[in-house]
Amino acid sequence: MRKKKHTDSGERLYQFFIYFVLIMLTITILVPVAWVFLASVKQNSEFYGNPWTLPKGIYWQNFVEAWNTAKMGDYMLNSVFVTALALVLLLVVALPAAYCLARFRFRGSKFLNTLFMAGLFINVNYIVVPIFLMLRDGDVWLKKVFGGGFLLNNLVVLAVVYASTALPFTIYLLSGYFQTLAHDYEEAAYIDGAGYKIGRAHV
């Protein structure tokens, strides 16, 4: 009986610790979001006077000015366009690459798998400046040779950069998913007339 009571008290203490950690994490996430929202409905005098006090009233004009004056609508459309194009480019490249790496065995496949896995350890925040410098230098070269550049201030180029930085993780994730699929699907496709033009599936 004593052992059972000791086990029950240990489980309760463990559950209390887990709930305490979850509550603290929730607070650390909700408090900044709530503070940003309260700051967004304040007037400038209130915010610069004391940013930690509650607003005297709801000032929705800030959202109207941000949408019209700061061109938030245009920025949002640009974000939607870049994200959609980057997603399409990423899927077009990552899907066949991940399937080949998961289903085929060829010379250099292990090296490519290792290369893509190594790309997971590259933090995108660390290579933003080098990428910008390369695009800037490339734009300068294009202006000297062809009289005009297109690498800067170009949403399509930005989408390509986003897709390329997300390529290692996407291929790694999709490769793991394709490896879990049963080969029965491929055999059923063979019966229906499908097939590979190059190589054979690794069974």
DRENDO-768463 format. One record per residue: residue in three letters; x, y, z of N, C-alpha, C, O in turn. Coordinates in nm, 3 decimals. Example, Ala and Ser with C-alpha at 12.3 -4.5 7.8 and 13.67 -1.06 7.14 Angstrom:
BEGIN
  aa    n_xx    n_yy    n_zz   ca_xx   ca_yy   ca_zz    c_xx    c_yy    c_zz    o_xx    o_yy    o_zz
 ALA   1.319  -0.569   0.780   1.230  -0.450   0.780   1.320  -0.330   0.780   1.424  -0.332   0.846
 SER   1.285  -0.225   0.708   1.367  -0.106   0.714   1.290   0.003   0.787   1.341   0.114   0.804
END
This chain:
BEGIN
  aa    n_xx    n_yy    n_zz   ca_xx   ca_yy   ca_zz    c_xx    c_yy    c_zz    o_xx    o_yy    o_zz
 MET   0.083  -0.120   0.000   0.000   0.000   0.000   0.087   0.126   0.000   0.058   0.223  -0.071
 ARG   0.195   0.122   0.082   0.282   0.238   0.089   0.349   0.263  -0.047   0.365   0.377  -0.091
 LYS   0.389   0.152  -0.110   0.453   0.166  -0.240   0.356   0.225  -0.343   0.395   0.307  -0.425
 LYS   0.231   0.182  -0.337   0.131   0.233  -0.430   0.107   0.381  -0.405   0.095   0.459  -0.500
 LYS   0.099   0.421  -0.277   0.078   0.563  -0.246   0.198   0.646  -0.292   0.182   0.756  -0.344
 HIS   0.316   0.591  -0.273   0.436   0.661  -0.318   0.437   0.677  -0.470   0.477   0.782  -0.521
 THR   0.393   0.573  -0.542   0.386   0.582  -0.689   0.283   0.684  -0.733   0.308   0.761  -0.826
 ASP   0.166   0.686  -0.666   0.061   0.782  -0.702   0.108   0.924  -0.677   0.082   1.013  -0.759
 SER   0.177   0.948  -0.566   0.226   1.083  -0.538   0.333   1.124  -0.639   0.340   1.241  -0.677
 GLY   0.417   1.029  -0.683   0.517   1.061  -0.784   0.454   1.095  -0.918   0.500   1.186  -0.987
 GLU   0.349   1.021  -0.956   0.280   1.051  -1.081   0.211   1.187  -1.075   0.211   1.262  -1.172
 ARG   0.151   1.218  -0.959   0.086   1.348  -0.944   0.188   1.461  -0.952   0.161   1.565  -1.013
 LEU   0.304   1.442  -0.890   0.408   1.543  -0.897   0.459   1.561  -1.039   0.486   1.673  -1.083
 TYR   0.471   1.452  -1.111   0.515   1.459  -1.251   0.411   1.531  -1.336   0.446   1.615  -1.419
 GLN   0.284   1.498  -1.317   0.178   1.566  -1.392   0.174   1.715  -1.358   0.154   1.798  -1.446
 PHE   0.192   1.748  -1.229   0.194   1.889  -1.189   0.308   1.962  -1.258   0.292   2.075  -1.304
 PHE   0.424   1.898  -1.266   0.539   1.960  -1.333   0.512   1.982  -1.481   0.544   2.087  -1.536
 ILE   0.452   1.881  -1.546   0.422   1.892  -1.690   0.322   2.005  -1.714   0.342   2.087  -1.804
 TYR   0.214   2.010  -1.636   0.114   2.115  -1.652   0.173   2.253  -1.622   0.137   2.351  -1.687
 PHE   0.263   2.259  -1.524   0.326   2.387  -1.491   0.410   2.437  -1.607   0.406   2.554  -1.642
 VAL   0.488   2.346  -1.667   0.571   2.385  -1.781   0.484   2.428  -1.899   0.515   2.527  -1.966
 LEU   0.376   2.355  -1.926   0.288   2.390  -2.037   0.220   2.525  -2.014   0.206   2.604  -2.108
 ILE   0.179   2.551  -1.891   0.116   2.680  -1.860   0.216   2.793  -1.877   0.181   2.898  -1.930
 MET   0.338   2.773  -1.833   0.440   2.878  -1.848   0.472   2.903  -1.995   0.491   3.018  -2.035
 LEU   0.478   2.797  -2.075   0.502   2.815  -2.218   0.386   2.889  -2.284   0.406   2.974  -2.371
 THR   0.264   2.856  -2.242   0.147   2.926  -2.297   0.151   3.074  -2.262   0.118   3.159  -2.346
 ILE   0.189   3.104  -2.140   0.197   3.244  -2.098   0.302   3.319  -2.178   0.279   3.432  -2.222
 THR   0.418   3.256  -2.198   0.525   3.323  -2.273   0.488   3.346  -2.419   0.545   3.433  -2.485
 ILE   0.393   3.269  -2.471   0.348   3.289  -2.609   0.235   3.390  -2.616   0.233   3.475  -2.705
 LEU   0.138   3.383  -2.522   0.020   3.469  -2.528   0.048   3.612  -2.485  -0.011   3.705  -2.540
 VAL   0.137   3.631  -2.387   0.162   3.766  -2.337   0.219   3.857  -2.446   0.169   3.969  -2.461
 PRO   0.321   3.817  -2.522   0.369   3.906  -2.630   0.263   3.934  -2.737   0.254   4.046  -2.788
 VAL   0.184   3.833  -2.770   0.079   3.854  -2.870  -0.025   3.953  -2.819  -0.067   4.042  -2.892
 ALA  -0.066   3.937  -2.692  -0.162   4.030  -2.633  -0.105   4.171  -2.626  -0.176   4.268  -2.651
 TRP   0.024   4.182  -2.590   0.086   4.315  -2.581   0.091   4.382  -2.718   0.066   4.502  -2.728
 VAL   0.123   4.307  -2.822   0.127   4.364  -2.957  -0.011   4.411  -2.999  -0.025   4.517  -3.059
 PHE  -0.115   4.331  -2.969  -0.250   4.372  -3.007  -0.292   4.498  -2.932  -0.348   4.590  -2.991
 LEU  -0.265   4.504  -2.801  -0.302   4.623  -2.724  -0.225   4.746  -2.772  -0.280   4.856  -2.774
 ALA  -0.100   4.726  -2.810  -0.022   4.839  -2.862  -0.075   4.885  -2.997  -0.064   5.003  -3.031
 SER  -0.132   4.793  -3.074  -0.182   4.829  -3.208  -0.310   4.911  -3.203  -0.341   4.980  -3.300
 VAL  -0.385   4.906  -3.094  -0.510   4.981  -3.084  -0.493   5.107  -2.999  -0.592   5.171  -2.964
 LYS  -0.369   5.143  -2.966  -0.344   5.266  -2.892  -0.311   5.380  -2.988  -0.269   5.358  -3.101
 GLN  -0.332   5.501  -2.941  -0.284   5.616  -3.015  -0.134   5.632  -2.990  -0.080   5.576  -2.895
 ASN  -0.068   5.707  -3.076   0.076   5.723  -3.065   0.117   5.785  -2.932   0.218   5.747  -2.873
 SER   0.039   5.882  -2.885   0.071   5.947  -2.758   0.063   5.848  -2.643   0.145   5.852  -2.551
 GLU  -0.036   5.759  -2.647  -0.046   5.658  -2.541   0.070   5.560  -2.546   0.127   5.525  -2.443
 PHE   0.104   5.516  -2.666   0.209   5.415  -2.678   0.345   5.470  -2.636   0.418   5.405  -2.562
 TYR   0.379   5.590  -2.684   0.508   5.647  -2.649   0.512   5.700  -2.507   0.619   5.711  -2.448
 GLY   0.393   5.732  -2.450   0.389   5.777  -2.311   0.419   5.664  -2.215   0.508   5.677  -2.130
 ASN   0.347   5.554  -2.228   0.370   5.437  -2.143   0.319   5.315  -2.220   0.198   5.290  -2.222
 PRO   0.407   5.241  -2.282   0.361   5.128  -2.365   0.304   5.012  -2.286   0.246   4.921  -2.345
 TRP   0.320   5.011  -2.154   0.276   4.897  -2.073   0.137   4.916  -2.014   0.083   4.822  -1.956
 THR   0.078   5.033  -2.028  -0.055   5.056  -1.973  -0.163   5.010  -2.071  -0.138   4.997  -2.191
 LEU  -0.282   4.984  -2.017  -0.394   4.946  -2.102  -0.442   5.066  -2.182  -0.434   5.179  -2.134
 PRO  -0.492   5.044  -2.302  -0.540   5.158  -2.382  -0.666   5.220  -2.323  -0.750   5.150  -2.266
 LYS  -0.677   5.352  -2.338  -0.796   5.421  -2.289  -0.917   5.391  -2.375  -1.031   5.396  -2.328
 GLY  -0.893   5.361  -2.500  -1.000   5.325  -2.592  -0.944   5.246  -2.709  -0.822   5.236  -2.727
 ILE  -1.034   5.191  -2.787  -0.992   5.113  -2.904  -0.979   5.208  -3.023  -1.077   5.269  -3.065
 TYR  -0.859   5.220  -3.077  -0.830   5.311  -3.187  -0.804   5.228  -3.312  -0.690   5.193  -3.343
 TRP  -0.914   5.197  -3.385  -0.904   5.111  -3.503  -0.844   5.183  -3.623  -0.813   5.119  -3.724
 GLN  -0.828   5.314  -3.614  -0.774   5.389  -3.726  -0.631   5.346  -3.760  -0.586   5.365  -3.873
 ASN  -0.561   5.289  -3.662  -0.425   5.241  -3.689  -0.424   5.135  -3.799  -0.334   5.135  -3.884
 PHE  -0.524   5.046  -3.798  -0.529   4.941  -3.900  -0.563   5.000  -4.037  -0.512   4.954  -4.139
 VAL  -0.649   5.102  -4.039  -0.685   5.167  -4.166  -0.563   5.237  -4.224  -0.538   5.228  -4.345
 GLU  -0.488   5.308  -4.141  -0.370   5.377  -4.188  -0.261   5.279  -4.233  -0.192   5.303  -4.332
 ALA  -0.248   5.169  -4.160  -0.149   5.070  -4.200  -0.185   5.007  -4.334  -0.097   4.977  -4.414
 TRP  -0.315   4.987  -4.359  -0.358   4.926  -4.485  -0.345   5.022  -4.602  -0.306   4.981  -4.711
 ASN  -0.377   5.151  -4.579  -0.377   5.247  -4.689  -0.242   5.318  -4.703  -0.183   5.320  -4.811
 THR  -0.194   5.377  -4.594  -0.072   5.458  -4.601   0.053   5.373  -4.614   0.140   5.401  -4.697
 ALA   0.063   5.268  -4.531   0.182   5.183  -4.533   0.177   5.075  -4.640   0.270   4.996  -4.651
 LYS   0.070   5.070  -4.720   0.055   4.974  -4.830   0.066   4.829  -4.782   0.131   4.746  -4.846
 MET   0.000   4.799  -4.670   0.002   4.663  -4.619  -0.070   4.567  -4.713  -0.036   4.448  -4.719
 GLY  -0.170   4.617  -4.786  -0.240   4.532  -4.881  -0.148   4.483  -4.992  -0.151   4.365  -5.029
 ASP  -0.065   4.575  -5.044   0.030   4.535  -5.149   0.132   4.435  -5.096   0.167   4.339  -5.163
 TYR   0.179   4.460  -4.974   0.278   4.368  -4.915   0.219   4.230  -4.891   0.287   4.129  -4.908
 MET   0.091   4.227  -4.852   0.028   4.099  -4.828   0.012   4.022  -4.960   0.034   3.901  -4.964
 LEU  -0.027   4.091  -5.066  -0.039   4.025  -5.196   0.097   3.975  -5.245   0.107   3.867  -5.303
 ASN   0.201   4.053  -5.221   0.336   4.008  -5.258   0.374   3.882  -5.180   0.433   3.790  -5.236
 SER   0.341   3.879  -5.052   0.373   3.762  -4.971   0.298   3.639  -5.020   0.355   3.530  -5.027
 VAL   0.171   3.657  -5.055   0.092   3.544  -5.106   0.150   3.494  -5.238   0.162   3.373  -5.258
 PHE   0.186   3.585  -5.327   0.243   3.546  -5.456   0.376   3.473  -5.439   0.398   3.368  -5.500
 VAL   0.466   3.528  -5.355   0.597   3.466  -5.334   0.583   3.329  -5.270   0.651   3.234  -5.309
 THR   0.494   3.319  -5.171   0.476   3.191  -5.103   0.419   3.085  -5.196   0.464   2.971  -5.197
 ALA   0.318   3.123  -5.276   0.257   3.027  -5.369   0.357   2.982  -5.475   0.365   2.863  -5.506
 LEU   0.432   3.076  -5.532   0.529   3.039  -5.634   0.642   2.954  -5.576   0.686   2.858  -5.639
 ALA   0.689   2.990  -5.456   0.794   2.911  -5.393   0.746   2.770  -5.362   0.822   2.674  -5.375
 LEU   0.619   2.757  -5.322   0.564   2.624  -5.294   0.556   2.540  -5.420   0.587   2.421  -5.417
 VAL   0.513   2.600  -5.530   0.505   2.527  -5.656   0.644   2.482  -5.702   0.663   2.367  -5.739
 LEU   0.740   2.574  -5.699   0.876   2.539  -5.738   0.935   2.431  -5.648   1.004   2.340  -5.694
 LEU   0.906   2.442  -5.520   0.959   2.344  -5.425   0.903   2.205  -5.450   0.977   2.107  -5.447
 LEU   0.773   2.197  -5.476   0.712   2.067  -5.502   0.758   2.007  -5.634   0.778   1.886  -5.645
 VAL   0.775   2.092  -5.735   0.819   2.042  -5.866   0.958   1.980  -5.857   0.987   1.881  -5.924
 VAL   1.045   2.039  -5.774   1.181   1.987  -5.762   1.190   1.878  -5.655   1.255   1.776  -5.676
 ALA   1.124   1.900  -5.541   1.143   1.810  -5.426   1.072   1.677  -5.444   1.125   1.575  -5.401
 LEU   0.954   1.675  -5.503   0.880   1.549  -5.516   0.955   1.444  -5.597   0.975   1.334  -5.547
 PRO   0.996   1.473  -5.720   1.070   1.368  -5.794   1.206   1.336  -5.731   1.249   1.221  -5.734
 ALA   1.274   1.437  -5.675   1.404   1.410  -5.612   1.389   1.320  -5.491   1.465   1.226  -5.473
 ALA   1.290   1.349  -5.407   1.268   1.266  -5.289   1.226   1.126  -5.327   1.268   1.030  -5.263
 TYR   1.143   1.112  -5.430   1.100   0.978  -5.472   1.217   0.897  -5.525   1.229   0.778  -5.494
 CYS   1.303   0.959  -5.605   1.420   0.888  -5.659   1.515   0.845  -5.548   1.566   0.733  -5.550
 LEU   1.538   0.933  -5.453   1.629   0.899  -5.344   1.571   0.791  -5.253   1.646   0.715  -5.192
 ALA   1.438   0.785  -5.244   1.375   0.687  -5.155   1.357   0.551  -5.223   1.363   0.449  -5.155
 ARG   1.336   0.548  -5.355   1.301   0.424  -5.423   1.413   0.365  -5.509   1.411   0.246  -5.539
 PHE   1.510   0.446  -5.548   1.614   0.398  -5.638   1.747   0.388  -5.566   1.775   0.463  -5.472
 ARG   1.829   0.294  -5.611   1.966   0.282  -5.563   2.059   0.296  -5.683   2.056   0.212  -5.773
 PHE   2.139   0.400  -5.686   2.229   0.426  -5.797   2.360   0.481  -5.741   2.369   0.512  -5.622
 ARG   2.457   0.491  -5.824   2.588   0.539  -5.781   2.578   0.685  -5.738   2.538   0.772  -5.816
 GLY   2.614   0.711  -5.615   2.608   0.847  -5.561   2.481   0.878  -5.485   2.466   0.990  -5.437
 SER   2.390   0.782  -5.472   2.264   0.809  -5.401   2.288   0.835  -5.253   2.226   0.923  -5.193
 LYS   2.380   0.757  -5.193   2.411   0.779  -5.051   2.476   0.915  -5.030   2.449   0.983  -4.931
 PHE   2.561   0.955  -5.123   2.625   1.086  -5.112   2.521   1.198  -5.121   2.528   1.295  -5.046
 LEU   2.424   1.183  -5.213   2.320   1.285  -5.226   2.233   1.290  -5.101   2.197   1.398  -5.055
 ASN   2.199   1.173  -5.046   2.122   1.171  -4.921   2.198   1.242  -4.810   2.140   1.322  -4.736
 THR   2.327   1.213  -4.798   2.408   1.278  -4.696   2.418   1.428  -4.720   2.418   1.507  -4.626
 LEU   2.426   1.467  -4.846   2.436   1.609  -4.880   2.310   1.684  -4.840   2.317   1.793  -4.784
 PHE   2.194   1.625  -4.871   2.069   1.691  -4.834   2.049   1.693  -4.682   1.997   1.790  -4.628
 MET   2.090   1.587  -4.614   2.081   1.587  -4.469   2.174   1.690  -4.408   2.140   1.751  -4.306
 ALA   2.290   1.711  -4.468   2.381   1.815  -4.419   2.320   1.954  -4.437   2.347   2.045  -4.358
 GLY   2.238   1.969  -4.541   2.171   2.098  -4.560   2.073   2.133  -4.451   2.037   2.250  -4.436
 LEU   2.028   2.033  -4.374   1.936   2.060  -4.264   2.003   2.142  -4.154   1.935   2.213  -4.080
 PHE   2.136   2.132  -4.142   2.208   2.200  -4.035   2.246   2.343  -4.072   2.305   2.414  -3.991
 ILE   2.212   2.386  -4.192   2.242   2.524  -4.233   2.125   2.613  -4.192   2.014   2.598  -4.242
 ASN   2.151   2.704  -4.102   2.049   2.799  -4.059   2.033   2.908  -4.164   2.129   2.975  -4.201
 VAL   1.911   2.925  -4.210   1.884   3.021  -4.317   1.919   3.162  -4.273   1.963   3.243  -4.355
 ASN   1.901   3.194  -4.144   1.931   3.329  -4.097   2.078   3.365  -4.113   2.113   3.482  -4.124
 TYR   2.165   3.263  -4.116   2.308   3.290  -4.128   2.351   3.315  -4.272   2.458   3.371  -4.294
 ILE   2.272   3.276  -4.368   2.313   3.290  -4.508   2.230   3.394  -4.582   2.241   3.405  -4.704
 VAL   2.147   3.470  -4.512   2.066   3.573  -4.579   2.156   3.680  -4.639   2.139   3.718  -4.755
 VAL   2.251   3.730  -4.560   2.340   3.835  -4.609   2.428   3.786  -4.725   2.438   3.856  -4.826
 PRO   2.492   3.667  -4.716   2.568   3.620  -4.833   2.482   3.603  -4.958   2.528   3.634  -5.068
 ILE   2.359   3.556  -4.943   2.272   3.541  -5.060   2.243   3.678  -5.121   2.246   3.694  -5.243
 PHE   2.214   3.776  -5.036   2.188   3.911  -5.088   2.310   3.968  -5.159   2.297   4.031  -5.264
 LEU   2.428   3.947  -5.102   2.550   3.998  -5.165   2.575   3.932  -5.299   2.617   3.998  -5.394
 MET   2.549   3.800  -5.309   2.565   3.733  -5.438   2.466   3.785  -5.541   2.503   3.806  -5.657
 LEU   2.342   3.807  -5.500   2.243   3.861  -5.593   2.279   4.003  -5.634   2.262   4.040  -5.750
 ARG   2.328   4.082  -5.540   2.368   4.219  -5.574   2.484   4.221  -5.672   2.481   4.295  -5.770
 ASP   2.586   4.139  -5.646   2.700   4.134  -5.737   2.659   4.080  -5.874   2.706   4.128  -5.977
 GLY   2.570   3.980  -5.874   2.522   3.929  -6.002   2.442   4.033  -6.078   2.449   4.039  -6.201
 ASP   2.364   4.115  -6.006   2.287   4.221  -6.070   2.379   4.327  -6.129   2.354   4.379  -6.238
 VAL   2.486   4.359  -6.057   2.584   4.456  -6.110   2.649   4.402  -6.237   2.669   4.477  -6.333
 TRP   2.684   4.274  -6.238   2.745   4.214  -6.357   2.649   4.214  -6.475   2.689   4.241  -6.588
 LEU   2.522   4.183  -6.448   2.423   4.184  -6.556   2.405   4.324  -6.614   2.384   4.339  -6.734
 LYS   2.411   4.425  -6.529   2.397   4.563  -6.578   2.516   4.603  -6.664   2.501   4.675  -6.762
 LYS   2.635   4.554  -6.626   2.753   4.587  -6.706   2.751   4.517  -6.841   2.790   4.576  -6.942
 VAL   2.706   4.392  -6.844   2.711   4.312  -6.967   2.590   4.340  -7.056   2.604   4.363  -7.176
 PHE   2.469   4.335  -6.995   2.346   4.346  -7.075   2.276   4.480  -7.061   2.179   4.507  -7.131
 GLY   2.325   4.564  -6.972   2.263   4.695  -6.956   2.148   4.700  -6.859   2.090   4.806  -6.839
 GLY   2.113   4.589  -6.799   2.004   4.587  -6.702   2.006   4.460  -6.621   2.041   4.353  -6.672
 GLY   1.969   4.470  -6.495   1.965   4.355  -6.406   1.823   4.326  -6.360   1.735   4.410  -6.369
 PHE   1.804   4.205  -6.309   1.670   4.165  -6.264   1.675   4.084  -6.134   1.572   4.033  -6.090
 LEU   1.792   4.070  -6.073   1.804   3.984  -5.955   1.755   4.051  -5.828   1.718   3.983  -5.733
 LEU   1.754   4.184  -5.824   1.707   4.257  -5.707   1.568   4.313  -5.732   1.531   4.344  -5.845
 ASN   1.491   4.324  -5.623   1.353   4.375  -5.631   1.269   4.293  -5.729   1.189   4.347  -5.806
 ASN   1.288   4.163  -5.725   1.217   4.071  -5.814   1.152   3.963  -5.730   1.220   3.888  -5.660
 LEU   1.019   3.954  -5.736   0.947   3.858  -5.653   0.974   3.715  -5.698   0.976   3.624  -5.615
 VAL   0.996   3.694  -5.827   1.024   3.559  -5.876   1.158   3.509  -5.822   1.169   3.393  -5.780
 VAL   1.259   3.594  -5.823   1.389   3.557  -5.768   1.379   3.529  -5.619   1.442   3.436  -5.568
 LEU   1.300   3.609  -5.549   1.279   3.585  -5.405   1.212   3.451  -5.381   1.247   3.380  -5.286
 ALA   1.115   3.415  -5.465   1.050   3.285  -5.451   1.148   3.171  -5.476   1.142   3.068  -5.409
 VAL   1.238   3.189  -5.572   1.340   3.087  -5.598   1.433   3.072  -5.478   1.471   2.960  -5.443
 VAL   1.469   3.182  -5.414   1.554   3.177  -5.295   1.482   3.104  -5.182   1.542   3.020  -5.115
 TYR   1.356   3.135  -5.161   1.279   3.067  -5.056   1.269   2.917  -5.083   1.286   2.835  -4.993
 ALA   1.243   2.882  -5.207   1.230   2.740  -5.242   1.362   2.667  -5.224   1.364   2.554  -5.175
 SER   1.472   2.728  -5.264   1.602   2.662  -5.252   1.644   2.644  -5.107   1.705   2.543  -5.073
 THR   1.613   2.740  -5.020   1.650   2.726  -4.880   1.567   2.620  -4.808   1.613   2.561  -4.711
 ALA   1.445   2.597  -4.856   1.360   2.494  -4.795   1.375   2.358  -4.859   1.312   2.261  -4.816
 LEU   1.458   2.347  -4.964   1.471   2.222  -5.038   1.528   2.107  -4.955   1.472   1.997  -4.962
 PRO   1.635   2.124  -4.876   1.689   2.009  -4.802   1.588   1.946  -4.706   1.573   1.824  -4.703
 PHE   1.519   2.029  -4.629   1.423   1.974  -4.533   1.307   1.906  -4.604   1.261   1.801  -4.561
 THR   1.259   1.965  -4.714   1.146   1.908  -4.786   1.182   1.773  -4.846   1.103   1.678  -4.838
 ILE   1.300   1.762  -4.907   1.343   1.634  -4.964   1.362   1.530  -4.854   1.322   1.415  -4.871
 TYR   1.420   1.569  -4.743   1.438   1.476  -4.631   1.304   1.427  -4.577   1.288   1.308  -4.548
 LEU   1.208   1.518  -4.565   1.076   1.480  -4.513   1.002   1.390  -4.610   0.945   1.288  -4.570
 LEU   1.001   1.426  -4.738   0.929   1.346  -4.837   0.996   1.211  -4.861   0.928   1.112  -4.887
 SER   1.128   1.206  -4.852   1.198   1.078  -4.868   1.158   0.980  -4.760   1.133   0.863  -4.787
 GLY   1.151   1.028  -4.636   1.105   0.941  -4.528   0.963   0.894  -4.547   0.930   0.781  -4.512
 TYR   0.879   0.980  -4.604   0.739   0.939  -4.629   0.732   0.836  -4.741   0.660   0.737  -4.729
 PHE   0.807   0.857  -4.849   0.803   0.762  -4.961   0.858   0.626  -4.921   0.813   0.523  -4.972
 GLN   0.953   0.624  -4.830   1.008   0.496  -4.785   0.908   0.414  -4.705   0.919   0.292  -4.698
 THR   0.809   0.479  -4.646   0.707   0.407  -4.570   0.595   0.352  -4.658   0.517   0.268  -4.612
 LEU   0.587   0.396  -4.783   0.481   0.348  -4.872   0.511   0.206  -4.918   0.625   0.171  -4.948
 ALA   0.409   0.126  -4.921   0.424  -0.012  -4.966   0.448  -0.017  -5.117   0.400   0.068  -5.191
 HIS   0.521  -0.118  -5.160   0.548  -0.136  -5.303   0.427  -0.190  -5.378   0.428  -0.201  -5.501
 ASP   0.322  -0.224  -5.304   0.200  -0.273  -5.370   0.140  -0.166  -5.461   0.082  -0.199  -5.564
 TYR   0.154  -0.040  -5.423   0.101   0.067  -5.507   0.173   0.070  -5.642   0.109   0.088  -5.746
 GLU   0.305   0.052  -5.640   0.379   0.052  -5.765   0.345  -0.071  -5.850   0.336  -0.062  -5.972
 GLU   0.327  -0.185  -5.784   0.290  -0.305  -5.859   0.151  -0.290  -5.922   0.128  -0.335  -6.034
 ALA   0.060  -0.225  -5.849  -0.073  -0.199  -5.907  -0.062  -0.104  -6.026  -0.135  -0.118  -6.124
 ALA   0.029  -0.006  -6.016   0.049   0.085  -6.129   0.109   0.013  -6.248   0.075   0.043  -6.362
 TYR   0.200  -0.083  -6.222   0.256  -0.164  -6.331   0.146  -0.240  -6.405   0.145  -0.247  -6.528
 ILE   0.053  -0.296  -6.329  -0.057  -0.372  -6.390  -0.143  -0.281  -6.479  -0.193  -0.324  -6.582
 ASP  -0.158  -0.155  -6.436  -0.238  -0.060  -6.514  -0.163   0.000  -6.631  -0.219   0.080  -6.706
 GLY  -0.037  -0.038  -6.647   0.039   0.009  -6.763   0.144   0.113  -6.734   0.213   0.157  -6.826
 ALA   0.159   0.154  -6.608   0.261   0.253  -6.575   0.397   0.185  -6.568   0.406   0.063  -6.560
 GLY   0.502   0.266  -6.572   0.637   0.211  -6.563   0.740   0.320  -6.555   0.707   0.438  -6.566
 TYR   0.867   0.282  -6.535   0.977   0.376  -6.527   1.048   0.380  -6.662   1.066   0.279  -6.729
 LYS   1.088   0.499  -6.699   1.165   0.514  -6.823   1.313   0.484  -6.799   1.381   0.431  -6.886
 ILE   1.362   0.518  -6.678   1.504   0.500  -6.647   1.513   0.430  -6.513   1.447   0.471  -6.418
 GLY   1.593   0.325  -6.504   1.621   0.262  -6.377   1.512   0.165  -6.336   1.413   0.146  -6.405
 ARG   1.534   0.104  -6.221   1.439   0.010  -6.164   1.417   0.046  -6.019   1.507   0.100  -5.953
 ALA   1.298   0.017  -5.968   1.269   0.045  -5.829   1.343  -0.053  -5.741   1.357  -0.171  -5.774
 HIS   1.390  -0.001  -5.627   1.462  -0.087  -5.531   1.359  -0.156  -5.443   1.285  -0.091  -5.369
 VAL   1.355  -0.287  -5.451   1.259  -0.367  -5.372   1.334  -0.437  -5.262   1.274  -0.510  -5.183
END
